[in-house]
Amino acid sequence: MNVYRNIDEIKRDDKSVISVGTFDGVHRAHKQIIQKILDLSRSSNARSLIITFDPHPQEVLRNKSPEIKLLTTTDEKLYLFEKSGIENVLLIRFTLEFSKTTARDFYEKYIYLKIGISDLVIGYDHVFGRNREGDFHTLEKLGEEFRFIIHRVGEIDIDGSAVSSTKIRKALWSGDVERANSLLGYLYGFDCRVVEGDKRGKELGFPTINIVPLAENKIMPGDGVYCVKLSLNNNKYYGMMNIGYRPTLTSGKQRVMEINIFDFNKEIYGENMRVSILKKLRNEIKFGSKEELIGQLNIDKEQSLKFLNTIK
């Protein structure tokens, strides 16, 4: 897959099937758009091209507010695009100055004059341009002016609800990772680094590794205990992850993320790993004693192993 970070690197070609958007999550609705791009490019022998933005527009327009949390980093999006079969991706640097570009100027100065276009594929609710002024009717006029065909992909419903990045974020925040994974079409995950903790888990008979996500703007699921899959040095492991304040063992002031890896006893401080979240086991609660906590951890592990046996 060709990745362009400067529009001047792209050779103009009128036979280009294009889609423009943020594509956060590259979820099942996005996959329908991607499949339409691929079908059109193959049938007309045209190049396929996705145009997306780095950073995400909301990170710029909201001045990097801490509330801005995303499903995918730029590198994760590129990986998912390539895995889907897209041939070309243009990353446009999103700035406050760029955000002032009108809908018409974007299609004239960027798409028509610089890139070339024969077909445009959009989602059913696509809006674009300064203050989100452009919509489907705007594109109809631009298509007539700049001679490209618009293909509008309908909404994708899962369990009677349209798939969207917003709904996936809400599902993760609430801890409903199974619904989030269903809407995404793959397991939600994140890259992290293993850091040293206070070794409280080892005292309980459940040694844990503490982790810190590599991307600060990635959404983490709500507090609780989860069954997870881990990828470390090209090896696959399973375990259970706690996200929260460990109220039974500490004063509950610092939020931590820790994982008990099943059948694992290596020292891996400082190493990076991938965590994929499979299922929420329970909410984080405060127990009356360490013995009660240990009893619950045994139940958590039993539930995790039972669940893993159903998916392996």
LINVEN-V658963 format. One record per run of one state. SS is the DSSP state (H for helix, E for strand, - for the rest). FROM is the first residue (numbers start at 1). TO is the last residue. If there is no record, write none. Layout:
[[SS FROM TO] [SS FROM TO]]
This chain:
[[- 1 1] [E 2 4] [- 5 6] [H 7 9] [- 10 15] [E 16 20] [- 21 27] [H 28 44] [- 45 46] [E 47 54] [- 55 56] [H 57 61] [- 62 69] [E 70 70] [- 71 73] [H 74 84] [- 85 87] [E 88 93] [- 94 95] [H 96 99] [- 100 102] [H 103 115] [- 116 118] [E 119 123] [- 124 127] [E 128 128] [- 129 129] [H 130 132] [- 133 133] [E 134 134] [- 135 135] [H 136 146] [- 147 148] [E 149 153] [- 154 156] [E 157 158] [- 159 160] [E 161 162] [- 163 164] [H 165 173] [- 174 176] [H 177 184] [- 185 188] [E 189 195] [- 196 199] [H 200 203] [- 204 208] [E 209 213] [- 214 217] [E 218 218] [- 219 223] [E 224 232] [- 233 234] [E 235 244] [- 245 255] [E 256 261] [- 262 271] [E 272 282] [- 283 289] [H 290 311] [- 312 312]]
